C-alpha cells in the first residue's frame, strides 16, 4: 500500500494512499455510434418469510454487440442497485441508456450486461412515499419491519432468471453452478444501493467475485442512520473473506468529494484498506481493494462515470 502524499490529480483526491479518478465527459455528452437496448425481465420472489409472493422485475441493459443467436460469446454480468427513492427505471430512458452506450463505445471497456435491480417490494404502488422518503417496504436491511432477505432474492430469483435467459457464464441454477460462475458476476450500487453492496459482500460473497460500492459506507448490518464503531465495520466487512478465504474478490469503492458527498465512506476506507486481509491497488492478480474519489456531488445519474473507472478493473 502506498503511504506517500501526492498532489491532486485531475478530480482525484489523495487521502493517505494514492487514489485517482478519471473523467470522461463523452459519457455524458457524446452521441454513441453503437447503441444497446434495455429489456425487462419479470420474476417472482417468496423469500421474505411472510408467506407472500411478490411479482417483481428488473431492467437489463444489453450492449450493442449482444446477439442472442451467438451462443459462443458469453457476457459478464454487472448488477446495479439504485439508491434511496429510486427504482429500476432510473436508466431506462434514451438519455440515460446512451450513458451506458458511451461506456462501451470507446472500446476501452469490455461490453457487459448490466442488470438494474430494486430492493423495494412494489415501487409502483409505493411511488408517492418512495419519492418522498424512500422508506417503504423493501428487502435490504434499511426498511423497518421487513426481513432483510434481499440477498436471497438476488441469489435465488434474480440471477437464475436473468443469467439463464441471456448469454452468460451460468450453466445451471444449482448453488454449485452459481458459485462456479462467480468470476463473471459483479454487484454494485449507489448510495443506499452501495450500503446494499456491502451487505451483499457480507451475505452473498460466494456468488460474486467483484463489488463496486459507490458513495456510501457500510452500515455493518444496522440501519442506514445508526451509528457503527470501527470495530463493527471491520468485523462485518472481513467476515466473508475470512470464512471463504480461498475465494478471490475485489472491491472497487468510489465516492464523490467527501465534503459534498459521503464522508462516512471516506473515513471507513481510510482504515478498512489498512486491514491485513486487504491488498490495496488496481491489479486483481495481486490486489483486492481500491478507492477512487471524484469531485462530484450526490446523484445516482453519475453512476456511468463511476463505472468508467471501476470497469477497467472489474472482471479482469
SULJOJO-V654966 format. One record per backbone hydrogen bond with DSSP energy under -1.0 kcal/mol. CO is the residue of the C=O (numbers start at 1). NH is the residue of the N-H. If there is no record, write none. Layout:
CO,NH + CO,NH
This chain:
9,12 + 12,9 + 17,15 + 24,27 + 25,29 + 26,30 + 37,62 + 39,60 + 41,58 + 43,56 + 45,54 + 54,45 + 56,43 + 58,41 + 59,116 + 60,39 + 61,114 + 62,37 + 63,66 + 67,70 + 69,71 + 76,113 + 77,186 + 78,115 + 79,188 + 80,117 + 81,190 + 83,86 + 87,90 + 89,92 + 93,97 + 94,98 + 97,101 + 98,102 + 99,103 + 100,104 + 101,105 + 104,107 + 113,78 + 114,61 + 115,80 + 116,59 + 119,139 + 122,126 + 124,127 + 126,130 + 127,131 + 128,132 + 129,133 + 129,134 + 134,136 + 137,121 + 139,150 + 143,146 + 147,149 + 149,153 + 150,154 + 151,155 + 152,156 + 153,157 + 153,158 + 154,159 + 157,161 + 158,162 + 159,163 + 160,164 + 162,166 + 166,168 + 167,75 + 174,178 + 175,179 + 176,180 + 177,181 + 179,182 + 181,184 + 182,185 + 182,209 + 184,77 + 185,209 + 185,210 + 186,79 + 187,212 + 188,81 + 189,214 + 190,193 + 191,194 + 191,195 + 192,196 + 193,197 + 194,198 + 195,199 + 196,200 + 197,201 + 198,202 + 199,203 + 200,204 + 204,207 + 209,250 + 210,187 + 211,252 + 212,189 + 213,254 + 214,191 + 219,222 + 223,226 + 229,233 + 230,234 + 231,235 + 232,236 + 233,237 + 234,238 + 238,242 + 239,243 + 240,244 + 244,247 + 250,211 + 251,290 + 253,292 + 254,215 + 255,294 + 257,260 + 257,261 + 262,266 + 263,267 + 264,268 + 265,269 + 266,270 + 268,272 + 269,273 + 272,275 + 275,278 + 279,288 + 279,289 + 283,286 + 283,287 + 288,251 + 289,281 + 290,253 + 292,255 + 296,257 + 299,302 + 300,303 + 302,305 + 302,306 + 303,307 + 304,308 + 306,309 + 306,310 + 307,311 + 309,312 + 310,313 + 310,314 + 313,316
